[in-house]
Amino acid sequence: MTYEQDHHSTHISQQFNDELEQVRTELLTMGGIVERQVNDAIEALIEGDAEQAEQARKNDQIINDMELMIDEQCTRIIARRQPAAADLRLIIAISKTISDLERMGDEASRICRHAIELAEDNGKGRGYQEVRHIGNLVRQMLQDCLTAFARSDAEMAYKVAKKDKSVDQEYRTAMRTLVTFMMEDPRSISNVMNVIWVLRSLERIGDHTRNMAEHLIYLVSGTDVRHSSLSDIKKTVRQHESDDA
């Protein structure tokens, strides 16, 4: 039985059902816009396409506006409906998730800014391979996390959280490599520093995606897994699956 079948179908008010489903749908819409912005920012940098980067930056205002709109809807539902239990968890999880999505949009906008600066310098320097690799990891995390939200899939959310560890490891390795390269060739410092800031933004997007995964696990299981180890998160998900069996 899915989350929606288990909880939303029990409401006396169909309008309340519709309101909850609407904010959930708008969350996924916002997530899709952020996912596209992250994709476009990475591709713009790798391809040296300043025009694409500038276009991707424009999505940041759309994302900001969506955060405000969805947050207002959540506040209105709490004030009017006074939701409890699973419905309250849904509103809380959505409110926290849109905040993480908005911050991802900010990081994507920063990547676009650095992409424009790098494109103006004509040419690809060191670090682009690392951007592509870590960028692919982060993009897959975000895509899987949005799929997990659409399916209310706690197990998939746990796997997303687990992937963040790989992103952190790859980021640390890339930092060591690029710092060494700058020491060996001081002329590269300006360009490589732009790449380093891009990698930092990608690492932060990974962190925010893990936060989203933890919000979903809280929504589905009722257990707050923030600041928990991966092993404890896994136990929470397994326990929830056992209780539902």
N, C-alpha and C positions, 0 to 999 in steps of 0.2 A: 504494500500500500504506500503510495507516495505521500509526501508532506501535505500537498494540497488536498488530496482525497481524505486524509486523516483528520485535518484540522478545519479547513475552510468550508467543507461541505456541511459542517455541523451548525453553522451560523443560521440564526433565524432570519436575519436580514440579508437578502441577496445583494442589496446595495453595499453593505459592508464587505461582502465577498468581492464585489467588483472594485471597490476602492483599494483593497489589499492587492488584488491582482494587477491593478493599474500601476501602483508604485513599483511592484516587482517587475513588471514589463518595462517600465521606464528606466529602472536600474540596468536591465540588460541592454536597452537601447544606448544608454550612456556608456556602458562598458564597450559596446561595439564601436562607438565613436573614438573612445580612448585607444582601443586596440588598433584601429586604423591610423590614428595619429602616431602611435609608437612605430608601427610598420613604416609609415611614410617618412618619419624622421630618420630611421635607420637607413632606409634605402636612399634617401636624399644625401646622407653623408657618404655612404659607400660609393654612390655614383657621381658625387661631386655636383649635385643638381641643386643650385641655390634657389631656383624658382620653386621646385617642389618643396624645399625646406620652408620657404616663406609661406607657401600655401598651407602647409601642415600647421604652421604656427597659428594661423587664423582660427583653427578649430578650438584653440584654448579658451576663447571667449564663449563658444557654444557649450563647452564642458562646464565652465564656471556657472553659466546661466542654468544649466540642467541641475547642477548640485543645489543651487538655491531653490529651484522649483520643487525638486523632489523632497528636499528637507522641509519646505513649507507644507507640503502635502502630508508628510509624516507627522509634523507638529499638529496639523489640523485633525488628523485621524485620532491621535492620542487625546486631544481636547474634547472631541465630539463623541468618540466611541469608548474611551477608557478601556483599551484592550488589555487582556490578561493572558498569562501563560504563553502558549506558542505564538499567538497573534502579537503580543508585545515583543517577544523575541524577534519576530519578523521585522517589525518596525525599527527596533534597535539595530539589528544586523544591517538593514538597508541604510540607515542613517550613517553608520560607521563606514560601510562599504563605499558610499558615494564620496565620502571624505578622502578615502584612499585613492579612488579613481581620479578625483580632482588633482591630487598631488602627483599622480602619474602623468596627468596632462601637463602639469607644470614642468616635470622632468623632461617630457617629450619636447616641450617648447624650448627648454635649454639645449637639448640635443640639436634642434633645428638652428638655434643661434650659432652654435659651434660649427655646424655643417656649413652655414653660410660663410663664416670666417675662413674655414678650410678651403672651400670652393674658390674663394677670392684669391687664395694663394697659389692656385693652379697646380694641381698635382696631388698624388696620394703619398703620404709618408708612412712611417711606421705606426703600427697599432690598428690598422684597418682590418687585418685578419682577426684580431682579438675582438674588435667591435662586431664583426659579422658573427663570430662564434658565440659570444656572450649575448648578443642581440637575439640570436636564434633561440637560445635557451630561455630568455626572458619572454619572448613572444609566445613560445609554446606554453610556458607557465600561465600567461594571461589568458590565452585561448582556452586552455584546459579548465582554468578557474571559472571562466564565464560559462562553460559547458556544465561544470559541476553545479553552478548556481541554477542554471536552467533545469537541471535534473534533480536538484536537492540531493546531490550525491556526496555524502561525507567521505566515503572512501577515496573518491577522486580528489576531493579537496585535500585530504591527507597527503596524497602523492604529490600534489602541487607544493605543499609546504615542505615536503622532503626535498624537492628539486632546488629550493632556495639555497640549500647547503652547497650544492654543486656550483651554483652561480657565485657564491661567496669565495669558494676555492679558486675558481677560474679567474675571478677578479683580482685576488691577491697575487696569483701567478703572473697575470698581465702587468700589474703594477711593478713588480720586481723587474720584469723584462724591460719595460719602458723607462724606468728610472735608470737602469744600467745603460741603456742606449743613449739617453740624454747626457750621461756622464762621459760617454765615449765620444759623442758628437754634439758639442754645445750649440752648434748652428741649428740643430733640430728642436731645440727646447720649445720655441713658440708653438710649432705645429703639434708636437707631441703633448704639450700641456693641454691643448684643445681636445685631443683624443682622450687623455686621462680624465678630463671633466665629463666627457661623453660616457666613458666606462663607469664613472661614479654615478651618473644619472641612471644608467642601466641597472647597476647594482641596487640602487634605491627603488627602482620600479619592481625589481624582484622582491625586495622587502615588503613593499605595499601589496604585492600580489599574495605573498604569504599571509599578510594581515587579512586580506579578503577571504582566503581559505579558512582561516581561524574563525572569522565571523560566521561563515557558513556552517562550520562544525558546531559552533554554539547554537545557531538557529535550529539545526536538525537534532542535536543531542541534548540541548539544554545545559551543557557544561561549558564554562568559559575556559578556553585552552590557551589564552594569551599568556606569554611568558612560560609556557610549558615546554618540556623537552619533546623531541620527536617521538621518543618511546612512550611518553605519557599521552601524547595526542593519539598515537596508534591504539593504545589501550582504551581510550575514550571511544574511538570509532568502533573498535571491535565489540565493546560492551553494548553500544547502541544497537549494533547489528544483531547481537545475541538477544537483546531484549525484544527486538522486533520480530525475531524468528518464531 
